[in-house]
Amino acid sequence: MPEISRFFGIIVSMYFDEHNPPHFHARYGNDYVVIEISSLRIIEGKFPPRALGLVMEWAFQHVEELMRNWEAARKDQPLSKIKPLV
């Protein structure tokens, strides 16, 4: 699963040829979450509140880039790195 960003110990990634709805995966330690890009709704998993807040802030700032990566992944094209939250 290609990593597209990493910040504060959180790893954000996307699978190639993934199912709808458009989403990304985030991992923090042993915690894992899948988040829908358009609504920023949690589809699966759970995260500590502070880490989830950081992921949501980051995702809100990068929705367009996440969607471009989603489209690229669906076509088995390389994914672009996205700036981390600072």
Backbone torsions as a table, in degrees:
resi	resn	phi	psi	omega
1	MET	NA	115.7	-178.0
2	PRO	-65.4	131.8	175.3
3	GLU	-79.5	130.3	179.2
4	ILE	-110.8	-16.6	176.2
5	SER	-163.4	157.5	178.2
6	ARG	-149.1	129.4	178.3
7	PHE	-159.0	141.6	176.7
8	PHE	48.6	37.0	179.1
9	GLY	81.2	3.6	179.8
10	ILE	-99.5	132.3	177.9
11	ILE	-112.3	125.4	-179.5
12	VAL	-110.9	133.2	-177.4
13	SER	-147.7	170.1	176.7
14	MET	-139.3	145.7	173.0
15	TYR	-88.6	154.1	171.4
16	PHE	-81.2	148.0	176.2
17	ASP	51.1	50.1	-176.5
18	GLU	-88.0	160.2	179.3
19	HIS	-77.0	158.6	174.2
20	ASN	-77.6	159.0	0.8
21	PRO	-76.3	161.4	176.7
22	PRO	-55.0	130.1	-175.8
23	HIS	-155.9	170.9	173.8
24	PHE	-135.1	165.2	-178.8
25	HIS	-113.1	143.6	175.3
26	ALA	-134.1	142.7	179.8
27	ARG	-130.1	138.3	177.3
28	TYR	-142.2	105.1	-174.4
29	GLY	61.4	-124.6	178.4
30	ASN	-91.6	-0.3	-178.5
31	ASP	-92.6	148.8	-173.8
32	TYR	-144.7	140.2	179.4
33	VAL	-145.2	148.0	174.5
34	VAL	-118.0	128.2	-174.2
35	ILE	-124.7	128.9	175.3
36	GLU	-69.4	134.2	-174.5
37	ILE	-69.7	-47.9	-172.4
38	SER	-67.3	-38.2	-176.3
39	SER	-104.6	-11.5	-172.8
40	LEU	55.7	35.2	177.9
41	ARG	-91.5	140.4	176.2
42	ILE	-74.1	123.4	178.2
43	ILE	-90.9	-36.4	-173.3
44	GLU	-156.0	147.8	173.5
45	GLY	85.9	-174.2	176.8
46	LYS	-151.3	157.5	-176.3
47	PHE	-136.0	153.9	171.1
48	PRO	-61.1	143.9	-175.1
49	PRO	-52.4	-44.3	-178.3
50	ARG	-64.6	-45.3	178.9
51	ALA	-65.0	-39.4	178.4
52	LEU	-63.2	-40.9	177.1
53	GLY	-60.0	-40.8	178.6
54	LEU	-65.5	-43.2	179.4
55	VAL	-63.5	-43.2	-179.2
56	MET	-65.2	-41.6	177.5
57	GLU	-61.1	-46.4	179.2
58	TRP	-61.1	-48.1	-177.2
59	ALA	-62.8	-40.7	178.3
60	PHE	-58.3	-38.5	-179.5
61	GLN	-73.4	-19.3	-171.1
62	HIS	-127.6	28.2	-177.8
63	VAL	-56.3	-45.6	-177.8
64	GLU	-64.0	-42.0	178.8
65	GLU	-66.6	-38.2	177.1
66	LEU	-62.3	-42.6	178.9
67	MET	-66.2	-37.9	176.5
68	ARG	-62.6	-42.7	177.9
69	ASN	-65.3	-38.4	178.2
70	TRP	-58.7	-47.6	-179.9
71	GLU	-63.1	-40.7	178.2
72	ALA	-63.6	-44.0	-179.6
73	ALA	-61.7	-39.6	179.7
74	ARG	-63.2	-24.6	-179.6
75	LYS	-102.1	10.8	-177.9
76	ASP	56.5	36.5	176.8
77	GLN	-100.3	159.4	180.0
78	PRO	-59.6	145.2	177.9
79	LEU	-95.5	149.4	178.9
80	SER	-93.6	143.1	172.6
81	LYS	-69.7	146.4	177.8
82	ILE	-117.2	135.9	-178.2
83	LYS	-52.5	139.8	177.2
84	PRO	-74.7	164.5	172.4
85	LEU	-73.0	134.5	179.5
86	VAL	-119.9	NA	NA
